[in-house]
Amino acid sequence: MAFQFNPYSIPSILSAIIAFTVAFIAWKRRSVPGAISLALMLLSAGVWALAYAVELSVTNLQAQIF
């Protein structure tokens, strides 16, 4: 799988990093009501953003579909 730099993937990578960071902070405070739900939602949003950045960066169609 070959990657090519794409400037459109930078905001997606940054949002994934932010989502993972806030999910970690929310998970540390899981005794607060709603913190577990927030952490899981942010974790899934971070995975989606990271997968989208990879999709934008790969060069062949089969890798994008995967």
mmCIF file of the N, C-alpha and C atoms, coordinates in Angstrom:
data_MODEL
# 
_entry.id   MODEL 
# 
loop_
_atom_site.group_PDB 
_atom_site.id 
_atom_site.type_symbol 
_atom_site.label_atom_id 
_atom_site.label_alt_id 
_atom_site.label_comp_id 
_atom_site.label_asym_id 
_atom_site.label_entity_id 
_atom_site.label_seq_id 
_atom_site.pdbx_PDB_ins_code 
_atom_site.Cartn_x 
_atom_site.Cartn_y 
_atom_site.Cartn_z 
_atom_site.occupancy 
_atom_site.B_iso_or_equiv 
_atom_site.pdbx_formal_charge 
_atom_site.auth_seq_id 
_atom_site.auth_comp_id 
_atom_site.auth_asym_id 
_atom_site.auth_atom_id 
_atom_site.pdbx_PDB_model_num 
ATOM 1   N N  . MET A 1 1  ? 0.856   -1.163 0.000  1.00 0.00 ? 1  MET A N  1 
ATOM 2   C CA . MET A 1 1  ? 0.000   0.000  0.000  1.00 0.00 ? 1  MET A CA 1 
ATOM 3   C C  . MET A 1 1  ? 0.904   1.228  0.000  1.00 0.00 ? 1  MET A C  1 
ATOM 4   N N  . ALA A 1 2  ? 0.821   2.004  -1.058 1.00 0.00 ? 2  ALA A N  1 
ATOM 5   C CA . ALA A 1 2  ? 1.654   3.190  -1.199 1.00 0.00 ? 2  ALA A CA 1 
ATOM 6   C C  . ALA A 1 2  ? 0.886   4.427  -0.739 1.00 0.00 ? 2  ALA A C  1 
ATOM 7   N N  . PHE A 1 3  ? 1.576   5.273  -0.011 1.00 0.00 ? 3  PHE A N  1 
ATOM 8   C CA . PHE A 1 3  ? 0.978   6.512  0.472  1.00 0.00 ? 3  PHE A CA 1 
ATOM 9   C C  . PHE A 1 3  ? 1.551   7.697  -0.289 1.00 0.00 ? 3  PHE A C  1 
ATOM 10  N N  . GLN A 1 4  ? 0.717   8.702  -0.461 1.00 0.00 ? 4  GLN A N  1 
ATOM 11  C CA . GLN A 1 4  ? 1.150   9.942  -1.085 1.00 0.00 ? 4  GLN A CA 1 
ATOM 12  C C  . GLN A 1 4  ? 0.642   11.084 -0.206 1.00 0.00 ? 4  GLN A C  1 
ATOM 13  N N  . PHE A 1 5  ? 1.492   12.081 0.008  1.00 0.00 ? 5  PHE A N  1 
ATOM 14  C CA . PHE A 1 5  ? 1.093   13.209 0.858  1.00 0.00 ? 5  PHE A CA 1 
ATOM 15  C C  . PHE A 1 5  ? -0.094  13.924 0.243  1.00 0.00 ? 5  PHE A C  1 
ATOM 16  N N  . ASN A 1 6  ? -1.085  14.192 1.069  1.00 0.00 ? 6  ASN A N  1 
ATOM 17  C CA . ASN A 1 6  ? -2.274  14.895 0.637  1.00 0.00 ? 6  ASN A CA 1 
ATOM 18  C C  . ASN A 1 6  ? -2.587  15.951 1.693  1.00 0.00 ? 6  ASN A C  1 
ATOM 19  N N  . PRO A 1 7  ? -2.617  17.226 1.311  1.00 0.00 ? 7  PRO A N  1 
ATOM 20  C CA . PRO A 1 7  ? -2.874  18.256 2.329  1.00 0.00 ? 7  PRO A CA 1 
ATOM 21  C C  . PRO A 1 7  ? -4.272  18.174 2.941  1.00 0.00 ? 7  PRO A C  1 
ATOM 22  N N  . TYR A 1 8  ? -5.199  17.507 2.291  1.00 0.00 ? 8  TYR A N  1 
ATOM 23  C CA . TYR A 1 8  ? -6.541  17.368 2.849  1.00 0.00 ? 8  TYR A CA 1 
ATOM 24  C C  . TYR A 1 8  ? -6.593  16.367 4.002  1.00 0.00 ? 8  TYR A C  1 
ATOM 25  N N  . SER A 1 9  ? -5.578  15.557 4.136  1.00 0.00 ? 9  SER A N  1 
ATOM 26  C CA . SER A 1 9  ? -5.576  14.587 5.228  1.00 0.00 ? 9  SER A CA 1 
ATOM 27  C C  . SER A 1 9  ? -5.068  15.181 6.543  1.00 0.00 ? 9  SER A C  1 
ATOM 28  N N  . ILE A 1 10 ? -4.419  16.325 6.494  1.00 0.00 ? 10 ILE A N  1 
ATOM 29  C CA . ILE A 1 10 ? -3.878  16.954 7.709  1.00 0.00 ? 10 ILE A CA 1 
ATOM 30  C C  . ILE A 1 10 ? -4.980  17.304 8.714  1.00 0.00 ? 10 ILE A C  1 
ATOM 31  N N  . PRO A 1 11 ? -6.075  17.972 8.314  1.00 0.00 ? 11 PRO A N  1 
ATOM 32  C CA . PRO A 1 11 ? -7.126  18.242 9.315  1.00 0.00 ? 11 PRO A CA 1 
ATOM 33  C C  . PRO A 1 11 ? -7.745  16.978 9.891  1.00 0.00 ? 11 PRO A C  1 
ATOM 34  N N  . SER A 1 12 ? -7.840  15.949 9.085  1.00 0.00 ? 12 SER A N  1 
ATOM 35  C CA . SER A 1 12 ? -8.401  14.699 9.578  1.00 0.00 ? 12 SER A CA 1 
ATOM 36  C C  . SER A 1 12 ? -7.482  14.048 10.602 1.00 0.00 ? 12 SER A C  1 
ATOM 37  N N  . ILE A 1 13 ? -6.185  14.088 10.359 1.00 0.00 ? 13 ILE A N  1 
ATOM 38  C CA . ILE A 1 13 ? -5.225  13.537 11.319 1.00 0.00 ? 13 ILE A CA 1 
ATOM 39  C C  . ILE A 1 13 ? -5.244  14.341 12.614 1.00 0.00 ? 13 ILE A C  1 
ATOM 40  N N  . LEU A 1 14 ? -5.307  15.660 12.495 1.00 0.00 ? 14 LEU A N  1 
ATOM 41  C CA . LEU A 1 14 ? -5.368  16.499 13.696 1.00 0.00 ? 14 LEU A CA 1 
ATOM 42  C C  . LEU A 1 14 ? -6.643  16.234 14.500 1.00 0.00 ? 14 LEU A C  1 
ATOM 43  N N  . SER A 1 15 ? -7.764  16.079 13.823 1.00 0.00 ? 15 SER A N  1 
ATOM 44  C CA . SER A 1 15 ? -9.002  15.809 14.559 1.00 0.00 ? 15 SER A CA 1 
ATOM 45  C C  . SER A 1 15 ? -8.970  14.430 15.204 1.00 0.00 ? 15 SER A C  1 
ATOM 46  N N  . ALA A 1 16 ? -8.298  13.467 14.580 1.00 0.00 ? 16 ALA A N  1 
ATOM 47  C CA . ALA A 1 16 ? -8.159  12.146 15.194 1.00 0.00 ? 16 ALA A CA 1 
ATOM 48  C C  . ALA A 1 16 ? -7.308  12.228 16.458 1.00 0.00 ? 16 ALA A C  1 
ATOM 49  N N  . ILE A 1 17 ? -6.227  12.982 16.402 1.00 0.00 ? 17 ILE A N  1 
ATOM 50  C CA . ILE A 1 17 ? -5.374  13.140 17.581 1.00 0.00 ? 17 ILE A CA 1 
ATOM 51  C C  . ILE A 1 17 ? -6.140  13.808 18.716 1.00 0.00 ? 17 ILE A C  1 
ATOM 52  N N  . ILE A 1 18 ? -6.894  14.839 18.397 1.00 0.00 ? 18 ILE A N  1 
ATOM 53  C CA . ILE A 1 18 ? -7.680  15.534 19.416 1.00 0.00 ? 18 ILE A CA 1 
ATOM 54  C C  . ILE A 1 18 ? -8.751  14.608 19.993 1.00 0.00 ? 18 ILE A C  1 
ATOM 55  N N  . ALA A 1 19 ? -9.415  13.855 19.132 1.00 0.00 ? 19 ALA A N  1 
ATOM 56  C CA . ALA A 1 19 ? -10.464 12.943 19.613 1.00 0.00 ? 19 ALA A CA 1 
ATOM 57  C C  . ALA A 1 19 ? -9.888  11.869 20.521 1.00 0.00 ? 19 ALA A C  1 
ATOM 58  N N  . PHE A 1 20 ? -8.730  11.302 20.152 1.00 0.00 ? 20 PHE A N  1 
ATOM 59  C CA . PHE A 1 20 ? -8.108  10.286 21.001 1.00 0.00 ? 20 PHE A CA 1 
ATOM 60  C C  . PHE A 1 20 ? -7.667  10.880 22.341 1.00 0.00 ? 20 PHE A C  1 
ATOM 61  N N  . THR A 1 21 ? -7.155  12.099 22.325 1.00 0.00 ? 21 THR A N  1 
ATOM 62  C CA . THR A 1 21 ? -6.710  12.742 23.557 1.00 0.00 ? 21 THR A CA 1 
ATOM 63  C C  . THR A 1 21 ? -7.881  13.004 24.503 1.00 0.00 ? 21 THR A C  1 
ATOM 64  N N  . VAL A 1 22 ? -8.961  13.555 23.969 1.00 0.00 ? 22 VAL A N  1 
ATOM 65  C CA . VAL A 1 22 ? -10.122 13.846 24.807 1.00 0.00 ? 22 VAL A CA 1 
ATOM 66  C C  . VAL A 1 22 ? -10.800 12.550 25.269 1.00 0.00 ? 22 VAL A C  1 
ATOM 67  N N  . ALA A 1 23 ? -10.781 11.517 24.431 1.00 0.00 ? 23 ALA A N  1 
ATOM 68  C CA . ALA A 1 23 ? -11.329 10.229 24.844 1.00 0.00 ? 23 ALA A CA 1 
ATOM 69  C C  . ALA A 1 23 ? -10.527 9.652  26.002 1.00 0.00 ? 23 ALA A C  1 
ATOM 70  N N  . PHE A 1 24 ? -9.215  9.797  25.962 1.00 0.00 ? 24 PHE A N  1 
ATOM 71  C CA . PHE A 1 24 ? -8.378  9.322  27.068 1.00 0.00 ? 24 PHE A CA 1 
ATOM 72  C C  . PHE A 1 24 ? -8.674  10.091 28.350 1.00 0.00 ? 24 PHE A C  1 
ATOM 73  N N  . ILE A 1 25 ? -8.835  11.398 28.235 1.00 0.00 ? 25 ILE A N  1 
ATOM 74  C CA . ILE A 1 25 ? -9.151  12.212 29.419 1.00 0.00 ? 25 ILE A CA 1 
ATOM 75  C C  . ILE A 1 25 ? -10.521 11.831 29.980 1.00 0.00 ? 25 ILE A C  1 
ATOM 76  N N  . ALA A 1 26 ? -11.491 11.622 29.096 1.00 0.00 ? 26 ALA A N  1 
ATOM 77  C CA . ALA A 1 26 ? -12.829 11.228 29.556 1.00 0.00 ? 26 ALA A CA 1 
ATOM 78  C C  . ALA A 1 26 ? -12.803 9.840  30.185 1.00 0.00 ? 26 ALA A C  1 
ATOM 79  N N  . TRP A 1 27 ? -11.976 8.940  29.640 1.00 0.00 ? 27 TRP A N  1 
ATOM 80  C CA . TRP A 1 27 ? -11.896 7.593  30.206 1.00 0.00 ? 27 TRP A CA 1 
ATOM 81  C C  . TRP A 1 27 ? -11.285 7.616  31.599 1.00 0.00 ? 27 TRP A C  1 
ATOM 82  N N  . LYS A 1 28 ? -10.323 8.519  31.819 1.00 0.00 ? 28 LYS A N  1 
ATOM 83  C CA . LYS A 1 28 ? -9.734  8.636  33.158 1.00 0.00 ? 28 LYS A CA 1 
ATOM 84  C C  . LYS A 1 28 ? -10.755 9.130  34.178 1.00 0.00 ? 28 LYS A C  1 
ATOM 85  N N  . ARG A 1 29 ? -11.762 9.855  33.736 1.00 0.00 ? 29 ARG A N  1 
ATOM 86  C CA . ARG A 1 29 ? -12.794 10.387 34.627 1.00 0.00 ? 29 ARG A CA 1 
ATOM 87  C C  . ARG A 1 29 ? -14.108 9.634  34.429 1.00 0.00 ? 29 ARG A C  1 
ATOM 88  N N  . ARG A 1 30 ? -14.033 8.323  34.291 1.00 0.00 ? 30 ARG A N  1 
ATOM 89  C CA . ARG A 1 30 ? -15.222 7.541  33.959 1.00 0.00 ? 30 ARG A CA 1 
ATOM 90  C C  . ARG A 1 30 ? -16.223 7.427  35.098 1.00 0.00 ? 30 ARG A C  1 
ATOM 91  N N  . SER A 1 31 ? -15.899 7.922  36.279 1.00 0.00 ? 31 SER A N  1 
ATOM 92  C CA . SER A 1 31 ? -16.878 7.903  37.366 1.00 0.00 ? 31 SER A CA 1 
ATOM 93  C C  . SER A 1 31 ? -17.943 8.987  37.190 1.00 0.00 ? 31 SER A C  1 
ATOM 94  N N  . VAL A 1 32 ? -17.659 9.960  36.348 1.00 0.00 ? 32 VAL A N  1 
ATOM 95  C CA . VAL A 1 32 ? -18.622 11.030 36.077 1.00 0.00 ? 32 VAL A CA 1 
ATOM 96  C C  . VAL A 1 32 ? -19.697 10.478 35.134 1.00 0.00 ? 32 VAL A C  1 
ATOM 97  N N  . PRO A 1 33 ? -20.973 10.798 35.373 1.00 0.00 ? 33 PRO A N  1 
ATOM 98  C CA . PRO A 1 33 ? -22.025 10.294 34.489 1.00 0.00 ? 33 PRO A CA 1 
ATOM 99  C C  . PRO A 1 33 ? -21.819 10.776 33.043 1.00 0.00 ? 33 PRO A C  1 
ATOM 100 N N  . GLY A 1 34 ? -21.895 9.851  32.110 1.00 0.00 ? 34 GLY A N  1 
ATOM 101 C CA . GLY A 1 34 ? -21.752 10.168 30.696 1.00 0.00 ? 34 GLY A CA 1 
ATOM 102 C C  . GLY A 1 34 ? -20.331 10.128 30.171 1.00 0.00 ? 34 GLY A C  1 
ATOM 103 N N  . ALA A 1 35 ? -19.359 9.947  31.031 1.00 0.00 ? 35 ALA A N  1 
ATOM 104 C CA . ALA A 1 35 ? -17.964 9.973  30.600 1.00 0.00 ? 35 ALA A CA 1 
ATOM 105 C C  . ALA A 1 35 ? -17.607 8.748  29.763 1.00 0.00 ? 35 ALA A C  1 
ATOM 106 N N  . ILE A 1 36 ? -18.159 7.604  30.107 1.00 0.00 ? 36 ILE A N  1 
ATOM 107 C CA . ILE A 1 36 ? -17.862 6.389  29.336 1.00 0.00 ? 36 ILE A CA 1 
ATOM 108 C C  . ILE A 1 36 ? -18.453 6.500  27.933 1.00 0.00 ? 36 ILE A C  1 
ATOM 109 N N  . SER A 1 37 ? -19.672 6.995  27.848 1.00 0.00 ? 37 SER A N  1 
ATOM 110 C CA . SER A 1 37 ? -20.299 7.175  26.534 1.00 0.00 ? 37 SER A CA 1 
ATOM 111 C C  . SER A 1 37 ? -19.525 8.174  25.688 1.00 0.00 ? 37 SER A C  1 
ATOM 112 N N  . LEU A 1 38 ? -19.082 9.263  26.307 1.00 0.00 ? 38 LEU A N  1 
ATOM 113 C CA . LEU A 1 38 ? -18.296 10.257 25.591 1.00 0.00 ? 38 LEU A CA 1 
ATOM 114 C C  . LEU A 1 38 ? -16.976 9.682  25.118 1.00 0.00 ? 38 LEU A C  1 
ATOM 115 N N  . ALA A 1 39 ? -16.327 8.912  25.962 1.00 0.00 ? 39 ALA A N  1 
ATOM 116 C CA . ALA A 1 39 ? -15.038 8.318  25.588 1.00 0.00 ? 39 ALA A CA 1 
ATOM 117 C C  . ALA A 1 39 ? -15.203 7.345  24.425 1.00 0.00 ? 39 ALA A C  1 
ATOM 118 N N  . LEU A 1 40 ? -16.228 6.520  24.455 1.00 0.00 ? 40 LEU A N  1 
ATOM 119 C CA . LEU A 1 40 ? -16.445 5.570  23.366 1.00 0.00 ? 40 LEU A CA 1 
ATOM 120 C C  . LEU A 1 40 ? -16.822 6.272  22.068 1.00 0.00 ? 40 LEU A C  1 
ATOM 121 N N  . MET A 1 41 ? -17.628 7.326  22.167 1.00 0.00 ? 41 MET A N  1 
ATOM 122 C CA . MET A 1 41 ? -18.004 8.077  20.974 1.00 0.00 ? 41 MET A CA 1 
ATOM 123 C C  . MET A 1 41 ? -16.795 8.775  20.367 1.00 0.00 ? 41 MET A C  1 
ATOM 124 N N  . LEU A 1 42 ? -15.944 9.357  21.203 1.00 0.00 ? 42 LEU A N  1 
ATOM 125 C CA . LEU A 1 42 ? -14.753 10.032 20.696 1.00 0.00 ? 42 LEU A CA 1 
ATOM 126 C C  . LEU A 1 42 ? -13.739 9.036  20.156 1.00 0.00 ? 42 LEU A C  1 
ATOM 127 N N  . LEU A 1 43 ? -13.672 7.862  20.747 1.00 0.00 ? 43 LEU A N  1 
ATOM 128 C CA . LEU A 1 43 ? -12.791 6.826  20.225 1.00 0.00 ? 43 LEU A CA 1 
ATOM 129 C C  . LEU A 1 43 ? -13.227 6.399  18.826 1.00 0.00 ? 43 LEU A C  1 
ATOM 130 N N  . SER A 1 44 ? -14.514 6.210  18.639 1.00 0.00 ? 44 SER A N  1 
ATOM 131 C CA . SER A 1 44 ? -14.996 5.820  17.312 1.00 0.00 ? 44 SER A CA 1 
ATOM 132 C C  . SER A 1 44 ? -14.840 6.964  16.306 1.00 0.00 ? 44 SER A C  1 
ATOM 133 N N  . ALA A 1 45 ? -15.025 8.204  16.734 1.00 0.00 ? 45 ALA A N  1 
ATOM 134 C CA . ALA A 1 45 ? -14.810 9.335  15.830 1.00 0.00 ? 45 ALA A CA 1 
ATOM 135 C C  . ALA A 1 45 ? -13.337 9.461  15.446 1.00 0.00 ? 45 ALA A C  1 
ATOM 136 N N  . GLY A 1 46 ? -12.449 9.172  16.376 1.00 0.00 ? 46 GLY A N  1 
ATOM 137 C CA . GLY A 1 46 ? -11.022 9.216  16.075 1.00 0.00 ? 46 GLY A CA 1 
ATOM 138 C C  . GLY A 1 46 ? -10.609 8.127  15.102 1.00 0.00 ? 46 GLY A C  1 
ATOM 139 N N  . VAL A 1 47 ? -11.180 6.934  15.268 1.00 0.00 ? 47 VAL A N  1 
ATOM 140 C CA . VAL A 1 47 ? -10.888 5.842  14.327 1.00 0.00 ? 47 VAL A CA 1 
ATOM 141 C C  . VAL A 1 47 ? -11.404 6.206  12.939 1.00 0.00 ? 47 VAL A C  1 
ATOM 142 N N  . TRP A 1 48 ? -12.603 6.790  12.873 1.00 0.00 ? 48 TRP A N  1 
ATOM 143 C CA . TRP A 1 48 ? -13.164 7.191  11.584 1.00 0.00 ? 48 TRP A CA 1 
ATOM 144 C C  . TRP A 1 48 ? -12.289 8.255  10.927 1.00 0.00 ? 48 TRP A C  1 
ATOM 145 N N  . ALA A 1 49 ? -11.857 9.253  11.679 1.00 0.00 ? 49 ALA A N  1 
ATOM 146 C CA . ALA A 1 49 ? -11.038 10.324 11.113 1.00 0.00 ? 49 ALA A CA 1 
ATOM 147 C C  . ALA A 1 49 ? -9.686  9.798  10.639 1.00 0.00 ? 49 ALA A C  1 
ATOM 148 N N  . LEU A 1 50 ? -9.107  8.886  11.392 1.00 0.00 ? 50 LEU A N  1 
ATOM 149 C CA . LEU A 1 50 ? -7.830  8.307  10.993 1.00 0.00 ? 50 LEU A CA 1 
ATOM 150 C C  . LEU A 1 50 ? -7.989  7.442  9.745  1.00 0.00 ? 50 LEU A C  1 
ATOM 151 N N  . ALA A 1 51 ? -9.060  6.670  9.670  1.00 0.00 ? 51 ALA A N  1 
ATOM 152 C CA . ALA A 1 51 ? -9.312  5.852  8.486  1.00 0.00 ? 51 ALA A CA 1 
ATOM 153 C C  . ALA A 1 51 ? -9.573  6.721  7.266  1.00 0.00 ? 51 ALA A C  1 
ATOM 154 N N  . TYR A 1 52 ? -10.236 7.836  7.449  1.00 0.00 ? 52 TYR A N  1 
ATOM 155 C CA . TYR A 1 52 ? -10.483 8.759  6.332  1.00 0.00 ? 52 TYR A CA 1 
ATOM 156 C C  . TYR A 1 52 ? -9.183  9.387  5.848  1.00 0.00 ? 52 TYR A C  1 
ATOM 157 N N  . ALA A 1 53 ? -8.288  9.721  6.770  1.00 0.00 ? 53 ALA A N  1 
ATOM 158 C CA . ALA A 1 53 ? -6.990  10.276 6.378  1.00 0.00 ? 53 ALA A CA 1 
ATOM 159 C C  . ALA A 1 53 ? -6.184  9.252  5.584  1.00 0.00 ? 53 ALA A C  1 
ATOM 160 N N  . VAL A 1 54 ? -6.249  7.998  5.998  1.00 0.00 ? 54 VAL A N  1 
ATOM 161 C CA . VAL A 1 54 ? -5.551  6.945  5.249  1.00 0.00 ? 54 VAL A CA 1 
ATOM 162 C C  . VAL A 1 54 ? -6.191  6.775  3.874  1.00 0.00 ? 54 VAL A C  1 
ATOM 163 N N  . GLU A 1 55 ? -7.510  6.840  3.814  1.00 0.00 ? 55 GLU A N  1 
ATOM 164 C CA . GLU A 1 55 ? -8.196  6.715  2.530  1.00 0.00 ? 55 GLU A CA 1 
ATOM 165 C C  . GLU A 1 55 ? -7.790  7.835  1.576  1.00 0.00 ? 55 GLU A C  1 
ATOM 166 N N  . LEU A 1 56 ? -7.619  9.031  2.093  1.00 0.00 ? 56 LEU A N  1 
ATOM 167 C CA . LEU A 1 56 ? -7.196  10.146 1.244  1.00 0.00 ? 56 LEU A CA 1 
ATOM 168 C C  . LEU A 1 56 ? -5.751  10.018 0.800  1.00 0.00 ? 56 LEU A C  1 
ATOM 169 N N  . SER A 1 57 ? -4.944  9.304  1.566  1.00 0.00 ? 57 SER A N  1 
ATOM 170 C CA . SER A 1 57 ? -3.506  9.247  1.296  1.00 0.00 ? 57 SER A CA 1 
ATOM 171 C C  . SER A 1 57 ? -3.075  8.076  0.428  1.00 0.00 ? 57 SER A C  1 
ATOM 172 N N  . VAL A 1 58 ? -3.871  7.017  0.330  1.00 0.00 ? 58 VAL A N  1 
ATOM 173 C CA . VAL A 1 58 ? -3.444  5.868  -0.470 1.00 0.00 ? 58 VAL A CA 1 
ATOM 174 C C  . VAL A 1 58 ? -3.650  6.171  -1.948 1.00 0.00 ? 58 VAL A C  1 
ATOM 175 N N  . THR A 1 59 ? -2.877  5.466  -2.778 1.00 0.00 ? 59 THR A N  1 
ATOM 176 C CA . THR A 1 59 ? -2.872  5.801  -4.197 1.00 0.00 ? 59 THR A CA 1 
ATOM 177 C C  . THR A 1 59 ? -3.689  4.851  -5.065 1.00 0.00 ? 59 THR A C  1 
ATOM 178 N N  . ASN A 1 60 ? -3.955  3.625  -4.617 1.00 0.00 ? 60 ASN A N  1 
ATOM 179 C CA . ASN A 1 60 ? -4.691  2.711  -5.478 1.00 0.00 ? 60 ASN A CA 1 
ATOM 180 C C  . ASN A 1 60 ? -6.127  2.520  -4.991 1.00 0.00 ? 60 ASN A C  1 
ATOM 181 N N  . LEU A 1 61 ? -6.987  2.138  -5.900 1.00 0.00 ? 61 LEU A N  1 
ATOM 182 C CA . LEU A 1 61 ? -8.404  2.031  -5.621 1.00 0.00 ? 61 LEU A CA 1 
ATOM 183 C C  . LEU A 1 61 ? -8.733  0.907  -4.643 1.00 0.00 ? 61 LEU A C  1 
ATOM 184 N N  . GLN A 1 62 ? -8.027  -0.215 -4.747 1.00 0.00 ? 62 GLN A N  1 
ATOM 185 C CA . GLN A 1 62 ? -8.328  -1.345 -3.860 1.00 0.00 ? 62 GLN A CA 1 
ATOM 186 C C  . GLN A 1 62 ? -8.084  -0.982 -2.402 1.00 0.00 ? 62 GLN A C  1 
ATOM 187 N N  . ALA A 1 63 ? -7.033  -0.240 -2.121 1.00 0.00 ? 63 ALA A N  1 
ATOM 188 C CA . ALA A 1 63 ? -6.761  0.190  -0.743 1.00 0.00 ? 63 ALA A CA 1 
ATOM 189 C C  . ALA A 1 63 ? -7.795  1.202  -0.265 1.00 0.00 ? 63 ALA A C  1 
ATOM 190 N N  . GLN A 1 64 ? -8.274  2.073  -1.151 1.00 0.00 ? 64 GLN A N  1 
ATOM 191 C CA . GLN A 1 64 ? -9.295  3.037  -0.757 1.00 0.00 ? 64 GLN A CA 1 
ATOM 192 C C  . GLN A 1 64 ? -10.604 2.337  -0.427 1.00 0.00 ? 64 GLN A C  1 
ATOM 193 N N  . ILE A 1 65 ? -10.952 1.321  -1.183 1.00 0.00 ? 65 ILE A N  1 
ATOM 194 C CA . ILE A 1 65 ? -12.184 0.588  -0.917 1.00 0.00 ? 65 ILE A CA 1 
ATOM 195 C C  . ILE A 1 65 ? -12.068 -0.206 0.378  1.00 0.00 ? 65 ILE A C  1 
ATOM 196 N N  . PHE A 1 66 ? -10.896 -0.763 0.645  1.00 0.00 ? 66 PHE A N  1 
ATOM 197 C CA . PHE A 1 66 ? -10.687 -1.503 1.878  1.00 0.00 ? 66 PHE A CA 1 
ATOM 198 C C  . PHE A 1 66 ? -10.872 -0.600 3.072  1.00 0.00 ? 66 PHE A C  1 
# 
